[in-house]
Amino acid sequence: MDDLVGPADHLVGDRQRAVHFLVEALPVGQVQRRDDRRANCRAAQCGRQCYPSGSIHVNLVSCGIQTVPHFAGAARSATPPPTARVRMHSRVERPETLGYNGGTPSTAQPIQPQTDRFQAMEQTDSEPEQDPPNDPAAEAARPANPAAPPAGPAPPVPDAVCAIAYVNASDVVFHLAVEGEDTYRFANVNPAFYRATALSPGQVLGRLVQEVIPEPSCTLVLQHYREAIASRQTRRWEECTDYPAGQKAGLVSVTPVFDGHGRCTDLVGTVNDITDVMNRERQLMQAHRELEKSFGELSRLSDELTRNDERLNFALEGTGEGVWDWRPSVGRMFYSPQWKRIIGLAEEINSDDPELWLSRVHPDDVQEVLRKVALCMDPARNVCTHEYRLRREPDDWIWVRMSGTVVERNEASVPERIVGTIVDITEQVRLRQKLEASHELLAQLAQHVPGVFFELQLGPDGKTTCPFISAVANELFELSPAAIQADTERLAERIQPQDRMRARRAFLKSAASLEPWHMELRVGLPDKGLRWIEVSATPTRRPDKSTVWHGFAHDITRRKNAELTITQFNETLERRAHYDALTGLPNRALFRDRLEHGMRQAEAASGTLALLFIDLDRFKEVNDMLGHDAGDALLIEAAQRIERCLGPGDTVARLGGDEFTVIIVEAGELEHVEQTAQRILDTLAMPFEIGVEPMYVSGSIGIARYPIDAKGPEDLMRIADHAMYRSKAAGRNQLTFFESDMQVAAMQRLKLISDLRGAQADGQLELYFQPIVELDTGRVVKAEALLRWRRAGEGLVMPAEFVKIAEECGMIHDIGNWVFTTAALWSKRWSELTGSTFQISINKSPVQFERHHRTMDWIDHLRKLGVPPSSISVEITEGVLLNLSENVFAKLYELREGGVEVAIDDFGTGYSSMSYLKRLDIDYLKIDQSFVAEMLHDPTTSTITDTIIVMGHKLGLKVIAEGVETAAQRDWLAARQCDYAQGFLFAAPMPPEEFERMLLG
């Protein structure tokens, strides 16, 4: 090393060359760089040269910069040789005092430094150091640097210039002493290092790299140091490190320095701080997103002006964006099928030529599109968004919004792949163009957008000001821009108290975090009243520590009202999904959910749950008599009555029609369940004040318990239903607990329903006829048709066993029509045989008076058959009169007006009203057989029977007595002028063939 460095008192030239080297290493713009990479040190007094990369020795003592002494010699040592003399100058020599043409350091006039960054260390020998003379032999012996440019004269760099550049450089410059493998000690750093890291000199100088640079950056740094030494070339990389000053990102460049023996003695490098650049990139990305958001907001506002009620559907529609994937290095571009559809190309067209896209760009837009793409390729941006025109097949121009992002770059940061989308915004652009048609300047546009643009500023003193707000503030806040700018408190007073503090907290939070300020709030306006306002603003921090928001506010009252309507609609749908719309009770779905929940609770607590099935008796008759409105009112009141009978935690639900269910959660005591059910029966039996007269219904209740009677919800519901039908069969208005034999009865009932459905088609239904005798003459003048079912394997089944089930299942309409048509045929036949009209009475179920799609026009059928309508008499029960609806009345009136006669069957056993007899124009009263059986033995019954006959005659009605079985009964009735009689005394019901033989004598 001595032949390269020389004695210790000749280190001044080496120090200068080191400084020159560090200055050369700075980026362009920090210092002026010489075209000649090799420069003479200190004029002609030093014959050694320094290179940005090469074998040089670095020492910074002579530049007046704080440093840790480092020496090189034939053999490296951890401590400097005792003969070495080191001096640190606390001055910087002015460039104009330095000699370049043979001048000496002694002629330089020292100046005082401007800062106290450098501390002086006095040299042990006060004599000034002298640069060593040029040594031609040593210069000739020095190996040539093949990488160096051709030698030539170059002006020297003065010490003061180097020092000033070194001290004032904004980039970090550092000098490391290489003491061994992975052992690098900080020998010197410039002030920019301390500013960037917030470390003190004592924390850096003389310390190992591992002690200064934290992990994981240290491992990366050491790896690059090794690679630089191994390659003997400058190494560059990007690094992000956490220092006390915060996280710093920089572009690092390090150059190894070797001695004459090829050993690396020093590393010299620079760091270009790119933290701000990266922050700006993030800010640009944020600004890009905000811009996209603003475009979307403007589009949404425009859509609200024209489509209003379609907002929800619009949000659910697909974006319809076409994707493109461009690889510039290979000149290929992929186009998605949607991209092709946007420009009107067939999906089968297969092309990866970028010209397919570029050739379709409008000529006026090409340059700007290419500029945007070029900006996207810039590593500092990476993204681009632009709106332009594309030609769509066959010959149409559309507006598209293009968005692109660089997703791959090579080592030279050249884009390898750019991916983006286009979306057809022709309609949006046309709408914008309509809005902009009468406006040429952006400021004018702002005044006509349905909202206000504003600038708010929060000063370091906490005072809020409004430097700018557009004229729409007059409409939005009913305050002039001047008034708001003069006093922002006037604007704050418009905000509703319940939103004011929330808005202030969001405002301050945005200022602290620099996150966008977005909120919805209510304002009270003198003229318009309460309005909803949406505010969106993006904050930025100014150098004076104030925060400025640029944003947009607009009226969203219509949207909030629409949202409220949608919310209420959803709540309504939710309620309708779980609650009965008429009674407000839980519906079948919610009932099932609560039943399952109650069963789980009962199982967990080892308890018992009871399920009550309730069916309103005779509700259909009430519904038909008074109409559906009255029926609905009755159901509502019945639901309220049932609900009042229940305890806490119990549930009543309406399954549909007149069916209710009750869940009793505390059903451990059977007496409690029975008392609850009895209260329900009692309250349902009370009169319902519906219409003019009180209406009476009752309830039939079936009860099943979990887990005693069933283990699952389906089984529990099914057996409770069976128990309810047992109550109905037993006479209604009663409760029945499920018993095991009910299961058998239920299965028999299901089998009967199944067999009955095929009875008519299989010819199993038959009509029997019982004669009706005229008491004055003793002749058979009428007959009553009675239905029989010859069930396979069961024999003849009486109507009492299946008619009720037929009514419940709806089969009574088909059966009733069959009875009518069959009876009409026999009436026609017997009328022809007897030579006079032979009337046949048929029973019509109350269910047959209900509206049904299979209702038959009996009058028209008789007319087509060629028989007079009076050949048929319809018998109705008093139950029909009890619940005489307008529909029932209309059908009876239609029959009566058509010539069909009407009889009231079983008269005296129900609740007939005399007004109904007058209103309906009845033809016959049929005395129930129970009165006939007791009239000879019971005076009261005798009186009632006699009264019925007299009343009937007074009303102009004929009277028929049923169940006459003795001659005494016949004679008693004849004596009281009863018109007709029927019963076993005359004949039992018989098949038509037998009846015909009897009729013809």
Secondary structure, DSSP 8 states (H G I E B T S, - for coil): -HHHH--GGGHHHHHHHHHHHHHHHS-BTTB---SSS-EEETGGGEEEEE-SSBS-----GGGT---------SS--SS--TT----B-S----GGGS-SSS--GGG------SSS----B--SS-S--------HHHHHHS---TTS--------B-HHHHHHHHHH-SSEEEEEEEEETTEEEEEEE-HHHHHHH---GGGTTT-BHHHHS-TTHHHHHHHHHHHHHHHTS-EEEEEEEEETTEEEEEEEEEEEEE-TTS-EEEEEEEEEE-HHHHHHHHHHHHHHHHHHHHHHHHHHHHHHHHTGGGHHHHHHS----EEEEEETTTTEEEE-HHHHHHTT--TT-----THHHHTTB-TTTHHHHHHHHHHHHSTTT-EEEEEEEEEETTTEEEEEEEEEEEEEE-TT--EEEEEEEEEE-HHHHHHHHHHHTT--SHHHHHTTSSSEEEEEEE-TTS-EEEEEE-TTHHHHTSS-HHHHHH-HHHHHHHB-HHHHHHHHHHHHHHHHHT--EEEEEEEEETTTEEEEEEEEEEEEE-TTS-EEEEEEEEE-HHHHHHHHHHHHHHHHHHHHHHB-TTT-SB-HHHHHHHHHHHHHHHHHTT--EEEEEEEEETHHHHHHHH-HHHHHHHHHHHHHHHHHT--TT-EEEEEETTEEEEEES--SSHHHHHHHHHHHHHHHHS-B--SSS-B--EEEEEEEEETTT-SSHHHHHHHHHHHHHHHHHTTSS-EEE--HHHHHHHHHHHHHHHHHHTTTTTT-EEEEEEEEEETTT--EEEEEEEEEEEETTTEEE-GGGTHHHHHHHTTHHHHHHHHHHHHHHHHHHHHHHHTS--EEEEE--GGGGS--TT---HHHHHHHHT--GGGEEEEE-HHHHHT--HHHHHHHHHHHHTT-EEEEEEETSS---HHHHHHHT--EEEE-HHHHHHTTT-HHHHHHHHHHHHHHHHTT-EEEE----SHHHHHHHHHTT--EE-STTT---B-HHHHHHHHH-
